[in-house]
């Protein structure tokens, strides 16, 4: 019996319309969509259209990939992002923690991140939304100890994180899962992203399998969201979902 909740990030299919993305998810029997603000859901009208089509096709909206840069202090933009997420019925908003690795972030820049993050969490709270930074290089969420420090200093119940493999760093990935598991909301996987997967598969063909099994062993209850697929092809997305369904 499958234990994974499976979704797709709409950015996987940036060249498709909202209705086409919904159809792709439905055909693959993926239960969730994370709508991106970069192409598909920019406005309240887009959010309404996405919600309506998802409802008609029995698909849930997991999250809103806002691409908001924490530290920008763009209050007006953030308010609209929260409104769009609320319209869609998303439970969380994905953000980027600044634009530097944690090791390169000065104390002044850290305080700015923390202050803006405090503000956006407080606004998100009014909309019953979680704030979840993507786990990524060139952001403050590039390092386990950094995100643990930030979470402690922030002390907001509606702050959680994504998990995404760092590739080639298996011990780091396992350690990160263990240390941040209590506040991992969703997981991004790029099962057929050539640049990343083909490189680490030469080292360990079961790399992603081990990561997913680790999450399941720890009783992960979030959503595994397929972020990119080979050639942005629907058939490759279906293959990836079939892989994930075996867990």
C-alpha positions in Angstrom: 0.0 0.0 0.0 1.4 3.4 -1.0 2.2 5.7 1.9 3.4 8.7 0.0 1.2 11.7 -0.9 2.2 12.6 -4.4 2.0 16.0 -6.1 3.5 18.1 -8.9 4.9 21.6 -8.9 3.3 23.5 -11.7 6.7 25.0 -12.6 7.5 21.5 -14.0 5.3 22.5 -16.9 5.9 26.2 -17.3 4.9 26.0 -21.0 1.4 24.6 -20.1 -1.8 26.4 -19.2 -3.5 26.0 -15.8 -6.0 23.6 -17.3 -3.3 21.6 -19.0 -1.4 21.2 -15.7 -4.5 20.0 -14.0 -5.1 17.5 -16.8 -1.5 16.2 -16.5 -1.9 15.7 -12.8 -5.2 14.0 -13.2 -3.9 11.6 -15.9 -1.0 10.6 -13.7 -3.3 10.3 -10.7 -1.2 12.8 -8.7 -3.4 14.1 -5.9 -1.8 17.5 -5.3 -0.6 20.5 -7.2 1.8 23.2 -5.9 0.9 26.2 -8.0 3.8 28.6 -8.9 3.5 32.4 -8.9 6.0 32.8 -11.7 3.8 31.6 -14.5 0.5 30.1 -13.6 -1.0 31.9 -10.6 0.1 35.5 -10.6 -3.3 37.1 -9.7 -6.4 36.5 -7.7 -8.2 35.6 -10.9 -5.6 33.0 -11.7 -6.0 31.6 -8.2 -9.8 31.3 -8.6 -9.3 29.5 -12.0 -6.8 27.1 -10.5 -9.0 26.4 -7.5 -12.1 25.8 -9.7 -10.3 23.4 -12.1 -8.7 21.5 -9.2 -12.1 21.1 -7.5 -13.7 19.9 -10.6 -11.0 17.2 -11.1 -10.7 16.1 -7.5 -7.2 17.5 -7.1 -6.0 19.2 -3.9 -3.8 22.3 -3.8 -0.9 21.6 -1.5 0.9 24.9 -1.5 1.7 28.1 -3.3 5.2 28.5 -4.7 5.4 32.3 -4.3 9.1 33.0 -4.9 8.9 35.7 -2.3 12.5 36.7 -1.2 12.6 37.0 2.5 14.5 40.1 3.3 12.9 42.1 0.5 10.3 43.6 2.9 7.8 43.9 0.2 4.7 44.0 2.4 2.2 44.8 -0.4 3.4 41.8 -2.5 3.3 39.5 0.5 -0.2 40.5 1.4 -1.4 39.6 -2.1 0.5 36.3 -2.0 -1.4 35.4 1.1 -4.7 36.4 -0.4 -4.0 34.2 -3.5 -3.0 31.3 -1.3 -6.2 31.7 0.7 -8.3 31.8 -2.5 -6.8 28.5 -3.6 -7.2 26.9 -0.2 -3.4 26.2 0.0 -2.1 25.4 3.5 1.4 26.8 2.9 3.4 29.3 1.0 6.8 28.4 -0.3 9.4 31.2 -0.1 13.1 31.8 -0.6 15.3 32.8 2.4 17.2 35.7 1.0 19.8 35.4 -1.8 23.0 34.2 -0.1 24.2 31.0 1.4 24.1 31.1 5.2 27.9 31.1 5.4 28.0 34.3 3.5 25.2 36.1 5.3 26.4 38.9 7.6 24.8 39.5 11.0 23.1 42.6 9.7 21.7 40.7 6.8 20.6 37.9 9.2 18.7 40.4 11.3 17.0 41.8 8.2 16.0 38.2 7.2 14.7 37.5 10.7 12.7 40.8 10.9 11.1 40.3 7.5 10.4 36.6 8.2 8.7 37.6 11.5 6.5 40.0 9.7 5.5 37.6 6.9 4.8 34.8 9.4 2.5 37.2 11.4 0.6 38.2 8.2 0.4 34.5 7.1 -1.1 33.6 10.5 -4.1 35.8 9.7 -4.7 33.7 6.7 -4.1 30.4 8.5 -1.0 29.8 6.3 2.3 28.1 7.0 5.5 29.8 5.7 8.0 27.3 4.3 11.4 28.2 2.8 12.7 26.0 -0.1 15.8 24.0 0.8 18.2 25.5 -1.7 21.7 26.8 -2.3 22.2 30.6 -2.6 19.7 31.0 0.2 20.0 30.9 4.0 18.3 27.5 3.9 21.4 25.8 2.4 22.6 24.5 5.7 21.0 22.4 8.5 22.5 24.4 11.4 21.5 27.7 9.8 17.8 26.7 9.5 17.8 25.4 13.1 19.2 28.7 14.3 16.6 30.7 12.4 13.7 28.6 13.6 14.8 29.0 17.2 15.3 32.8 16.9 12.1 33.2 15.0 9.9 31.1 17.3 6.8 31.1 15.1 4.5 28.1 15.1 3.6 28.6 11.4 7.2 28.4 10.2 8.2 25.1 8.7 10.6 24.0 5.9 10.9 22.0 2.7 13.4 19.2 2.3 15.3 18.7 -0.9 18.3 16.4 -1.4 21.7 18.1 -1.7 22.8 15.2 -3.9 26.3 13.7 -3.5 26.0 14.4 0.2 24.1 11.4 1.5 25.3 11.7 5.1 24.2 15.4 5.1 20.8 14.5 3.7 20.2 11.8 6.4 21.3 14.1 9.2 19.2 17.0 7.9 16.1 14.8 7.8 16.7 13.7 11.4 17.4 17.1 12.8 14.6 19.0 11.0 12.0 16.2 10.6 9.6 17.8 13.1 9.1 20.8 10.9 9.5 19.4 7.4 6.2 20.3 5.6 6.8 19.0 2.0 9.6 17.4 0.0 10.7 18.4 -3.5 12.1 15.7 -5.7 13.6 16.0 -9.2 13.4 12.4 -10.1 14.5 12.8 -13.7 16.3 16.1 -13.7 19.3 15.1 -15.9 21.9 17.5 -14.5 21.4 16.3 -10.9 20.1 12.7 -11.1 22.5 11.4 -13.8 25.4 12.7 -11.8 24.5 11.2 -8.5 23.2 8.0 -10.0 26.8 7.2 -11.1 27.6 7.2 -7.4 24.6 5.5 -6.0 21.6 4.5 -8.1 19.5 4.0 -5.0 20.2 7.5 -3.6 16.7 8.9 -3.8 15.2 5.5 -2.9 17.1 5.6 0.4 16.0 9.2 1.2 12.4 8.4 0.6 12.5 5.2 2.7 14.2 7.2 5.5 11.3 9.6 5.4 8.7 6.8 5.5 10.5 5.1 8.3 10.2 8.3 10.3 6.4 8.4 9.4 6.6 11.4 7.1 3.1 12.6 6.4 3.7 15.5 4.1 3.6 15.6 0.3 6.3 14.5 -2.1 6.2 17.1 -4.9 7.8 16.3 -8.3 9.5 19.5 -9.3 11.2 18.7 -12.6 11.1 15.8 -15.1 13.2 14.9 -18.1 12.4 17.2 -21.0 9.3 18.6 -19.2 7.4 15.7 -20.8 4.1 14.5 -19.5 5.1 10.8 -20.1 8.2 11.2 -18.0 6.1 12.7 -15.2 3.8 9.7 -15.3 6.8 7.4 -15.0 8.0 9.4 -12.0 4.7 9.1 -10.3 4.6 5.4 -10.9 8.0 5.1 -9.2 6.8 7.0 -6.2 3.6 5.0 -6.0 5.6 1.9 -5.3 6.7 3.1 -1.8 
